[in-house]
Amino acid sequence: MTSFSLIRFTARGIGRRPVRTTLTIIGLAALILTYVSVQSLVSTLEINVSGSVSSLGGEIDVLKKGASFPLFSTVPVSYTNTVKTISGVSLAAPVAVAQMTVDNNQAVIAGLVPSLVPRMLTYTMVAGTMITSNQSGILSIGKALASTVGKGAGQTLLLDGYNYSIAGVYQTNAWMDYSLIIPHSVAQQLIGWVNQTSMIVVTTQDPRTVDTIIGQIRTLLPTTDAFRTSEAPSKISPIFASLEAIASDITIIVSLSAVLGIMNSNLNNLRERMRTFAIFKATGASSSQIIRLVLYESLLIGILGTMLGLGISYAVLNLVSIPVAEKINVAIILVPSTFIYATLLAISVSLAAAIYPALRIARVRPQEVFRFG
Amino acid sequence: MDDAVILRTEGLSKTYGNGPEKTVALDNVNLQITRRKLLAVYGPSGSGKTTLLFLLSGLDKPTSGRIYFEGVEVSSMSERRLSRLRRNSFGFVFQNYNLVDELTVLENVMLTMMFEGKPGAERRDRAEELLRRVGIAGKERRRPSQLSAGEQQRVAVARAVANRPELVLMDEPTGNLDQENSQQLMRLVTEMVQGEGTTCVVATHNLEIVNEAPSKVVLKSGRIVSS
């Protein structure tokens, strides 16, 4: 029997049990929605927190040892010069990060050295210009934050109670779009720091020397912690390591529940159709053909459930956003790999839930079913 | 070995249960079935007719004894080889038809051909031809439950012969049919034996069938008492 015949045969079969099929498909769709939601939530938070560091550029971040987030980190600005002395370092720039009131909203602002901004950030100006000097009273604002406060280039806004002129609106397609940039020296004054900054962003001349330079920074500046920017989420906040673990646990628990639920449904369904399978065997179906029949059936339902689940997940998550600060919401970031893994998960769950029932039904003894029902 | 013999049994026995609850369904049955002939197995209910047919078709295993089909021992065959045998060489017509109500009449007839891997067009043509021959033309898309008992049994016969088996085993094929339908069905079976050269074993307690059959055996309490 060809696989194609079996699949067509199976497709007709599942269409004739619409209630059971629909319920299983909805169950799988719910599994996918749960998985995609949890993973996307974690990814969004990670990307944004990572973005709050990595979108500041650089390959290495230097924070105060033990600080869980740039907002809670302070390091002497003089450390910047120490890092610059390390061979292979092409850029070491101080970054001051603080949460401040922007008009009536809360936002995390970044204090950068204006002359270094083009070397640190990849951005496009939507309107106006990026700040270019240490002049007080000017700032550049991210597109998303500008949209939240309803201001544009040339207008003024209140930053921590002071009037600032918006030099321009930039777009980075990263977390920085929810922030604004002021000169580093101005940020120090606003925060009340003398010779302090939140972190140092480092770029190397050769990416292969990153680990060596990290080691040297740790040796030279033992009160700091240096790490790759790409490791920012787990490094700067152990919460993310926990979140990832929780997301994995939820996925495992939900998947196991789905496997057991669908397996139970499959067993009941096959028990009801025991006579049908006994007839198949009596008319010449081999055990392997019966196993394939059950697996194909589950696979088809799995594919339908996956398509529905992915569609629902995409539609729902596009409408959802995460509040990161008062009146500031971050849209859920849909990572393509999450959808690929969700598909693999749902198909695996469908097949795993069918293996045991398939093996059981393949052992059916027609003569017993015909005799005893 | 006699080439005229398609299937034979040696000391075939089947018991169910153990100890005091042991039931002997068949006891030392020695049988030879001649090729391209109709053999009627006659006996009252509980005489072991169904058990014999299940053993001959490889659906059940004997407690002792051997079954040879075309000189090859069937009783010790692997499940895989038995499946192939049931698909290609045997056809089975059950007393209660055993049609799959999830499938249409046409799909039921196509079933064994699908398991055999015959192409879709070929199995459809063959199934339609068979349904025409058994008088079910025009009802191919119906479910078995939408047919009369006589029609269902004729569909079961069509399914049993779909793969052109050498041996068709029928368990009380007229058991649920009225006289007219019984006669119609047996005419069909006779045509099949004569036309396609199929060997038929019909288990029945219908004396009319027994009287018309060229060879017969009588079973009583699991033993052949006359042949």
Interface residues (C-beta under 8 A of the other chain):
Chain A: M1 T2 S5 F9 R12 G13 R16 R273 R275 T276 A278 I279 F280 K281 A282 T283 G284 A285 S286 S287 Q289 P366 Q367 F370
Chain B: F54 S57 L59 D60 E79 R80 S83 R84 R86 R87 N88 F92 F94 N98 L99 V100 E102 L103 E107 L111 T112 M114 F115 E116 G117 G120 R159 N163
